[in-house]
């Protein structure tokens, strides 16, 4: 199943349960329409022509390269695909999208396009361009007019070949291939303009109108039931159905799905790519959580797909959209902080949540001892402590009055370190009972990072500062980057530090002495949060969704330690179609063989057979010629052998 959107093409392989982006090589990500021909080729209509994919959206080729705005598509018999445009007529391809020819259709602008089961073509110019429907029975060579004078918005065909037309003031049907039409919607829906139309078998029809209501009839329009999508929307753009009978409504608030013929609806997780991601956390087990402007999302496949966990509400029922801070402690409890609402906790990776007494909290951290105690800093300078996973909390001190605790860390020797808003840094050496100023006065502190050598790095509104000892104090460390507001600081397992802020993303391999840019591919998105997943890849949470990069893993310097063990990572993505990446690490120079086997134990591919140096290695496996199924990849380096499995889905 495919969906077109202003930010690209999305694909679902589980009946709309989860969606992934499949833009691949498409240079124009504003997609007007998606079509699939009888051969399974996928076509994306854009403002600059048509792109085609022959492998389920993994890779795309620009096949209609003229500067044509494609707005409708329909597939015909024998792999034929038709494309309606804005003010440039109708185009057709009969060879899988390789060549396109213009057809002499009357509506130069297309608002509705349908190819019927018997091969008839019906096209409408809609409201302003060419009222009525143009019909061709010979592949577009000749056309006749029908439904003259009607403004037609949608065309559809029922399983019994009855034709449906959504017009300005109702619905029309035809049982003779579009030659004559009659009113279908009856008196109950008179005066409605329909934006979505989905006729089904047995007299059932589902439609949506311009007032964003959804209606269902099971008696050929005699009686209609007004059903709710279950969430407020301001625009319903399209209705569709999958091979199993699931019904989908594309709206401005995401995709809604119904499994009972349109009577009940639920929203899936496809709205995640458009979210503002304020916070990120990766667990030791590989699960990634994202705190967004619409609650918390969870991914268990390294960000490939995301599930919207329970959308938190205040005890009074008021929604809290922005999850400002996430923390995953040693006991496996996930905490989600909502600065103006409170803090929630989950012990089952976001399936269910409970409220904690930490209110007005600005930041969270855990103590470094084995007690896994939780510390929270609030907007009035208070520090609270919880020893039971947030069920109870006690105020243990206040570092300042009337100024918020923006960042909170516990040093290896037990000192509490606080960064505040425009009042700089504070430190307590007696468990928050007394506090002393710790420099950086008049700086707005956004984030803190403990350094391996015992120092501290502070991301502020005036760049990065580093503290090593009381003699040197705080020293600015911005060599190689413009001075701006730093929002996030993270460190990889190899010691590389990454900083994100108003001026972009930068990395340092020498604890901040020098910085290098790392913003390629982020476009104009502003990075708000960073996290490393268990594979070592860097995830960036931005104002335009999440981005993933493996670039940091390629940084090698004399100070970068060699891997301490021989390892083979899970391939990514998994499942995959048709290609996937396999990573492994070597702790010493070794002869390496990496092979792929099918379920019968037969070797189907040898990806590596050479002597390799110690470090991280990566290879791509293209399974384009293989059938769907489970495959095993085996890595041998000297006497060491590891085997993992992966799943190819066509």
Buried (B, 14 or more C-beta within 10 A) or exposed (E): BBBBBEBBBBBBBEBBBBBBBBBBEBEBBEBBBBBBBEEEBBBBBBBBBBBBBBBBBBBBBBBBEEEBBBBBBBBBEEBBBBBBBBEBBBBBBBEBBEEBEBBEBBBBBBBBBBBBEEBBBBBBBBBEBBBBBBBBBEBBEEBEEBBEEBBBBBBBBBEEBBBBBBBBBBBBBBBEBBEEBEBBBBEBBEEBBBBBBBBBEEBBBBBBBEEBBBBBBBEBBEEBEEBEBEEEBEEBBBBBBEEEEBBBBBBEBBBBBBBEBBBEBEBBBBBBBBBBBBBBBBBEEBBBBBBBEBBBBBBBBBBBBBBBBEEBBBEEEEEBBBBBBBBBBEEBBBBBBBBEBBBBBBBEBBEEBEBBBBBBBBBBBBBBEEEBBBBBBBBBBBBBBBBEBBEEBEEBBBBBEEBBBBBBBBBEEEBBBBBBBBBBBBBBBEBBEEBEEBBBEEBBBBBBBBBEEEBBBBBBBBBBBBBBEEEEEBEEBBEBBEBBBBBBBBBBEBBBBBBBBEBBBBBBBBBBEBBEEBBEEBEEBBBBBBBBBBBBBBBBBBBBBBBBBBBBBEBEEEEEEBBEEBBBBBBBBBBBBBBBBBBBBBBEEBEBBBBBBBEEEEEBBEBBEEEBEBBBBEBEBEBEEBEEEEBBBBBBBEEBEBEBEBBBEE
